[in-house]
Amino acid sequence: MGAGKNYSDGPRGNGCLGSVALSFFLLFPRAALAVQTHGGGEGLFVHQLGHLLFAAAMAFLFYFLHFRPIGRGKAWTFFKLSLLFFFAWNINTVLVHWLATRLPEGYFCGSTVWERRLGPPFDREVLAYYLGSFDHLLCLPGMYFLMQSLRLFGKELERKQQCKALAEEKR
């Protein structure tokens, strides 16, 4: 076919090192520490700015891909859906962070980040904060649609390469 290596089948070898590493992490788990605090006003400000820039980038990409499409098909549709979900996730996250700064400390029970829970009384602002905290319901579909679009783009590229190889063989 060609002089270059074909990496589409994955890495070669018996995978022993990968199996040992995976076994180590499964047998000796550690805390994931997935909760992030922002440390002071500056940390939260920069974090919020990052979310706003990310949302602006998603809106910019969606606008140009929608009104000046590069291509058509299922892969592009999935990609645009991922942009919409990531945009919504970032706007939601900015709003939830803002709502968190408006809630007095008395609304939270527990002394550490891991023990923190919302306490009564529940009003509209607290309910909006609580419901907005389910941001993974926006982020995960965005990741899903992004992965599906990349998978379809990869299949499309592979198909084009196979057609090109067949055309070269006929020469």
N, C-alpha and C positions, 0 to 999 in steps of 0.2 A: 504494500500500500504506500508507504512513505518511509523516509529515513528517521522521522521523529518518533518518539515514544508515545504509546497510547496509554493515557492515564485514566481513561473512562471506566476501566474495570476495577479501579481502586489500587491500593498499594500491594505489592507482591510480598510474599514471605508468610511465615506461619502465625504471626500476630502474637507471639509469646509475650513480648514486652508489654503490649497493650492489655493482654489478659491479666498479667501480674499487676499492672497499675490499676485496672478496674477492680480487681479483687481487693487490693489494698484499700481503696476508697470505700468499697462496700463493707469491708470487715471492720474498718476503723473510722467511722464517720465523725465529723466535727460539726460544730454549729455553722450554719450557712451565713448568719449575720446579714440577712437580706433587708433589714430595716435600716434606713439611712437618716441620720439627723443632719441638720444643715448648719449648726453652730453659729448663732448670732444672726443679726439682720443682713449682714453682707453675704453670708452663705446662701440664705434663702433668696435674696435678691438675684444673685448670679444664677442660682438654680432656676428661678422663675424666668429669667431672661433666656436661659437655654431652652426651656420649653416653648417660649414664644418664638424664638428663632427657628426651632424645629417645626413648629406649626406653620410659620411663614414659608419655610422651604417646601413643606408638603402642599400647601395651597398653590405656591408658584409652579411646582411640578405638575400638579393636577390641572391647573389652568392651561398650561402649554400643551400637555398631552391630550387634553379634551378638545381644545379649539384649534390646535395645530398638530394633529396626530402624526406620530412617527410611523406607526404601524397599526394594524387591526388584528383582531382575533381574541381568543380566550385569555392568552397570556397577558395581553395589554389590559384587558378588562380586569383581571385579577390584580394587576399592578396598580391600576387606578383605584380599585376598592381598598387596597392596602394603604394608599395615600390618604384616602378619606378617613379610614379608621385611625391612622396615626395622627391625623389632624385633630379629630374629635378627642382622642386620648390626651393630646397635649393641652388643648383648651380646657378639658375637664380637669386635668391635673393642676393647671394654673388656678382655676376656680377653687378647687379643694384646698390647695395650699393657702390661698387667700382667706377662705372660710376658717381654716385652722388657726390663723392668726387672730381672727375676730372672736373666737370662742374663749371665754375666761378659763383659767386653770381649773376652776371648780367643776367644770363639765367633765373632766377626766378623772377617773379613779385609777389608783395604782401608782407605784413609785418609780418604776423603771419603764423603759420603752416597751419591753416585752409584756408588762402587766397592765399597760394603759388601756382603759376601756371608757367608753362614753357613759356618763351617768345622767340621771334625770335632773331637771325637767327637760322634756323633748319639745322643742319648738320647730318652726320651719327651717331655720338656719342649721340647727343640729341635724335635722332629718336630711337636708340637702348635703351636708358634710358627710353623713353616714352613707347615703346612696352614692355620692360621688366617689367615695373611697373604693368602690368596686371598679376601679379603673382597669383592672385586668380584663373586664368584659369588653373593653374597647381595644386594648393593646394586643391581646391574644388573637382575635380575628385579623387584626392588621398583620401580625406575624404569619398567620396561616396563609392569608392571601398573597403575601410577599413570597413565601416559600413555594406556593403553588405556581405563581407566575415565573419564578426562577426555574422551577422544574420544567415547565412548558417551554420556556426560552431555551433551555438546554436540549430538550428533545428536538426542537425546531432546528437548532444549530447542528445537532448530530445528523438529522435528516439531510440538511443542505450539504454537509461534508460527505455523506455517503453518495449523494447524487453527483457531487463534483468528482469523487473518486471513480465512480462508474463511467462518467464522461471521459475521464483521462485514460481509463483502461481501453475504451473503444477506439482511441486514437492510434 
